[in-house]
Amino acid sequence: MKLVVIFSLLMSFMAPVSAATLCADNAYKQFDFWLGNWQVTNPTNNNVSQSKITKIIDDCVIFEEYSTPTGYQGKSLNIYDKTRDIWHQTWTDNSGMLLLLEGSFKAGAMVLEGQLTNDKGQVSIQRITWRALTADKVSQIWQQSSDDGKTWQTLFDGIYRRVD
């Protein structure tokens, strides 16, 4: 019983320290250029996809909701990990893919990388780069390497145009 009371007291003292205060560091704002409602296009097709990027959980997490006219949907959670000084993204979609990426903001771009294993057990490196071209236009390039980064194939070359 004493442990419950002590825990309750500790939590009540911690409550005034909001998560917004904990995530107020400028590093948490490095990906803010991506926030907004977007139409997404790429040179490989004429489909216009939609992407809504918002901050959630007291502005500590960036939440992405992506959908295409063909029914493809994906969502990601993005957070700056202060303890390791890196950005992390967890991406999931309606094909069952889980992609875990990590990286940093450097030279004016957010660059995240991770590994993906296909159905045959082959591992490839995935690299996604986001860059603000203007306040209302963001470039996203998704690349894959099957030879440990010696060569890269572009999987997606998207342009986000702000609609809000």
Backbone hydrogen bonds, N-H to C=O, Kabsch-Sander energy under -0.5 kcal/mol:
donor,donor_aa,acceptor,acceptor_aa,energy
5,V,1,M,-2.0
6,I,2,K,-2.6
7,F,3,L,-2.6
8,S,4,V,-2.5
9,L,5,V,-2.4
10,L,6,I,-2.5
11,M,7,F,-2.4
12,S,8,S,-2.0
13,F,9,L,-1.8
14,M,10,L,-1.7
15,A,11,M,-1.5
17,V,14,M,-1.6
18,S,16,P,-1.3
22,L,18,S,-1.7
23,C,19,A,-2.0
24,A,21,T,-1.3
28,Y,25,D,-1.6
29,K,26,N,-1.6
30,Q,27,A,-1.2
32,D,29,K,-1.7
34,W,31,F,-1.9
35,L,32,D,-1.7
36,G,53,I,-2.6
38,W,51,S,-3.0
39,Q,161,R,-2.6
40,V,49,S,-2.8
41,T,159,I,-2.1
42,N,45,N,-0.5
45,N,42,N,-1.2
49,S,40,V,-2.8
49,S,47,N,-0.7
50,Q,67,S,-2.9
51,S,38,W,-2.1
52,K,65,E,-2.5
53,I,36,G,-3.1
53,I,51,S,-0.5
54,T,52,K,-0.5
54,T,63,F,-2.5
56,I,61,V,-2.9
60,C,56,I,-1.0
60,C,57,I,-1.4
61,V,56,I,-2.0
62,I,78,N,-2.8
63,F,54,T,-3.4
63,F,61,V,-0.5
64,E,62,I,-0.5
64,E,76,S,-2.6
65,E,52,K,-2.0
66,Y,74,G,-3.1
67,S,50,Q,-2.6
68,T,72,Y,-2.2
71,G,68,T,-1.6
74,G,66,Y,-2.4
75,K,92,T,-2.8
76,S,64,E,-1.7
77,L,90,T,-1.9
78,N,62,I,-2.4
79,I,88,H,-2.3
80,Y,60,C,-0.5
81,D,79,I,-0.5
81,D,86,I,-3.7
82,K,80,Y,-1.0
84,R,81,D,-0.9
85,D,81,D,-1.4
86,I,81,D,-1.5
87,W,103,G,-3.2
88,H,79,I,-2.6
89,Q,101,L,-2.7
90,T,77,L,-2.4
91,W,89,Q,-0.5
91,W,99,L,-2.9
92,T,75,K,-2.6
93,D,97,M,-1.2
94,N,73,Q,-2.3
96,G,93,D,-1.7
99,L,91,W,-2.5
101,L,89,Q,-2.7
101,L,99,L,-0.5
102,E,113,E,-2.7
103,G,87,W,-2.0
104,S,111,V,-1.6
106,K,104,S,-0.6
106,K,109,A,-2.9
109,A,106,K,-1.6
110,M,130,W,-2.5
111,V,104,S,-2.5
111,V,109,A,-0.6
112,L,110,M,-0.5
112,L,128,I,-2.5
113,E,102,E,-2.8
114,G,126,Q,-2.1
116,L,124,S,-2.5
118,N,116,L,-0.5
118,N,122,Q,-2.5
121,G,118,N,-2.1
124,S,116,L,-2.5
125,I,145,S,-2.7
126,Q,114,G,-3.7
127,R,143,Q,-2.8
128,I,112,L,-2.7
129,T,141,I,-2.5
130,W,110,M,-2.6
131,R,139,S,-2.2
132,A,108,G,-0.5
133,L,131,R,-0.6
133,L,137,K,-2.6
134,T,137,K,-2.0
137,K,134,T,-0.9
138,V,160,Y,-2.1
139,S,131,R,-3.0
140,Q,158,G,-2.6
141,I,129,T,-2.5
142,W,140,Q,-0.5
142,W,156,F,-3.0
143,Q,127,R,-3.5
143,Q,141,I,-0.6
144,Q,153,Q,-2.4
145,S,125,I,-2.3
150,K,147,D,-1.1
153,Q,144,Q,-2.7
155,L,142,W,-3.3
155,L,153,Q,-0.5
156,F,142,W,-1.6
158,G,140,Q,-2.9
159,I,41,T,-2.7
160,Y,138,V,-3.5
161,R,39,Q,-2.8
161,R,159,I,-0.5
162,R,136,D,-2.2
163,V,37,N,-3.0
164,D,37,N,-0.8
